Amino acid sequence: MPVFEITAESDAPRGWTFDVRLTDDGGVDLPDPRRLHLAWADYNLWSPDGADPPASVAGAVLTLLLDRRGLDLPTTLDAAVVRRLFPDADAIIPRLIRPA
């Protein structure tokens, strides 16, 4: 399964931006890094008590995307896209943030 590493986090208007390195199944880094934007609204939906680090929420989004789409991700994406692609995302992401 592909893996990711969040290499940078920065504040952005209305949320955060994360730089992400993706590695394929063979352990080879993809040449183009990805950039993920996480809006405060999505963060608050998936972490309603605000106790989770934003990077943990971003990581849960990336985990779901990689699990279901593999490495077929655009170079820039908004975390909200996961909600449009997968109707069950709002139920799954909080469990990925805080596994049982």
C-alpha distance (Angstrom), angle and dihedral (degrees) to the residues before:
residue distance angle dihedral
M1 . . .
P2 3.81 . .
V3 3.79 117.6 .
F4 3.78 134.1 -153.5
E5 3.77 138.4 -152.6
I6 3.79 124.0 -159.3
T7 3.79 102.2 -137.4
A8 3.82 100.0 178.3
E9 3.80 139.6 13.7
S10 3.78 124.7 -163.7
D11 3.77 137.1 171.8
A12 3.78 114.3 -105.9
P13 3.77 133.9 -178.1
R14 3.81 105.5 -71.5
G15 3.82 94.8 -1.0
W16 3.78 144.5 -12.0
T17 3.78 138.2 -54.4
F18 3.80 123.2 -143.6
D19 3.79 128.3 -164.0
V20 3.79 110.0 -144.7
R21 3.79 133.5 -165.4
L22 3.80 116.0 -155.0
T23 3.78 124.8 -155.3
D24 3.79 123.3 -163.0
D25 3.81 127.1 -133.3
G26 3.80 90.5 -86.7
G27 3.81 93.5 55.8
V28 3.80 94.7 -104.8
D29 3.81 118.3 138.9
L30 3.78 114.4 -125.3
P31 3.79 110.2 -117.5
D32 3.81 96.1 -127.4
P33 3.80 117.2 61.9
R34 3.78 117.9 -142.3
R35 3.79 128.2 -129.1
L36 3.81 119.9 -149.0
H37 3.80 123.6 -166.3
L38 3.82 117.5 -155.4
A39 3.80 114.6 -166.9
W40 3.78 121.5 -148.4
A41 3.82 89.1 -119.5
D42 3.81 92.4 58.6
Y43 3.80 92.1 42.5
N44 3.82 89.8 52.9
L45 3.80 91.3 48.8
W46 3.79 94.2 51.7
S47 3.82 96.7 35.0
P48 3.81 103.4 31.1
D49 3.81 94.6 170.3
G50 3.82 91.3 49.9
A51 3.79 91.0 -131.0
D52 3.80 96.9 124.1
P53 3.79 123.2 85.5
P54 3.82 110.6 -112.9
A55 3.81 89.1 -121.1
S56 3.82 89.6 59.5
V57 3.80 90.5 54.5
A58 3.81 91.1 46.5
G59 3.80 88.9 49.0
A60 3.80 91.3 53.1
V61 3.81 90.1 51.7
L62 3.80 91.0 49.8
T63 3.80 91.8 46.9
L64 3.81 91.3 55.0
L65 3.80 93.0 45.0
L66 3.80 93.9 49.0
D67 3.80 92.0 44.9
R68 3.78 92.8 53.5
R69 3.81 104.1 28.4
G70 3.76 104.6 23.9
L71 3.77 115.5 -151.4
D72 3.81 92.6 -25.8
L73 3.81 93.5 113.9
P74 3.79 128.4 131.0
T75 3.79 117.5 -116.4
T76 3.82 90.7 -112.5
L77 3.77 123.3 34.1
D78 3.75 141.8 160.7
A79 3.80 118.0 -128.4
A80 3.81 89.6 -129.7
V81 3.81 89.5 70.8
V82 3.80 88.8 76.6
R83 3.81 89.0 64.5
R84 3.80 91.2 54.5
L85 3.79 94.3 45.3
F86 3.79 97.8 45.4
P87 3.82 120.1 31.0
D88 3.81 91.2 -159.9
A89 3.83 93.9 55.3
D90 3.81 94.6 101.8
A91 3.81 89.9 58.4
I92 3.81 96.2 41.8
I93 3.81 102.9 44.3
P94 3.83 96.6 63.2
R95 3.82 88.7 52.2
L96 3.81 90.2 50.9
I97 3.82 90.6 50.9
R98 3.79 92.4 52.1
P99 3.80 109.4 22.4
A100 3.79 115.2 -160.3
